[in-house]
């Protein structure tokens, strides 16, 4: 246990044994914070895109929010987004591309998880210039039973402290435009909108330097 949130909820480091949980939580929160199970025909793809790579490539910043009933969320980060994306390109996506078929460019013919299959074959690893001053990034998703308890705020504080102690000067996150709850949450903890592309909103926060954290 790394952080005790109380009530049987705590933060711990994610391991290879948690990859199924990382994928399941990603799916259950994959529709702008709501359950995406009904729209996806491959329940593993969201996790293979958005969560499991962190446990594999950046394990020191991959955490599970555990609860009395099992995994109830995750907290993920990358200290250097550009380096992490380069690692994705060389060490993660080639295997994914061998595993799934490109559905082609005509989105009108896509069904189920075809949008994810297309993204696997046509990834964009560029770091937007608007977030260049915020080199780290993170992800947090909580299942309903872990919400409304202050867990999200404390988890993000923990991640920010870890990143600051590693020398990072700033963190950014992607938020779906329709996820109003997430946008309000990030605003409340000091994140500001820095860019609004078509697909998502980027929010960012500068980090104060801090002494190194052991463990």
C-alpha positions, 0 to 999 in steps of 0.5 A, a space after each residue: 500500500 502506498 496511499 491509504 484513502 480510508 474506508 478500505 480504499 488504497 493506492 498500490 503499484 500496478 503489476 502484470 497481474 493487474 492488466 485485466 483489471 486495467 483493461 476492464 476499468 478502462 472499458 467501464 469508463 471509456 465512454 467519457 467516464 461512462 461504461 463503453 461496454 455496449 459500443 465495443 466488440 473487443 473489450 480488450 482494445 481500450 486497455 491495450 491502447 490506454 492503460 496497459 502500456 503504462 504498466 509495461 513501459 512506465 511501471 514506476 508511475 502505474 497504480 491501482 486504486 483498490 477497494 474492499 471489492 477489488 480494483 476500483 480505478 487506476 492512476 497512470 503517468 509518464 514523466 516524459 511524454 515524448 520519450 513515452 510516445 517514442 517507446 510506444 511507437 517502437 515497443 508497443 504498437 508494432 505488436 498491436 498492429 500485427 494482432 488487429 486488422 486495419 478497418 480502412 479509412 472509411 469511418 462510415 463502414 466502421 463498427 464496434 471497436 473499428 475506430 480503435 483498430 484504425 487508431 492502432 494502425 494510424 497512431 499520432 505520437 506527436 506532442 502538441 506544442 501547446 503542452 510542450 511546457 508540461 512534459 509529463 502526462 497522466 490518466 486517472 479513472 475511477 469506477 462509481 464506487 470510488 467516486 465522491 470520496 476525495 480519492 481522485 484529488 488525493 491520487 492526483 496530488 500524489 502523482 503530481 508530487 512524484 512527477 515534481 520530485 523527478 524534476 518535471 515542470 508540468 503535467 497535462 491530461 486529455 479530457 473528452 469534451 463531453 465529460 463535464 464532470 472530469 473538466 470540472 474536477 481538473 479545474 477544481 484541482 488547478 488545471 487550466 485548458 491549454 488547447 481544444 482540438 476536435 477530439 479532446 481537451 488538453 488541460 495542464 498544470 505547472 509543478 513546483 519542484 520538490 524533494 525526491 520521494 523514497 519508495 
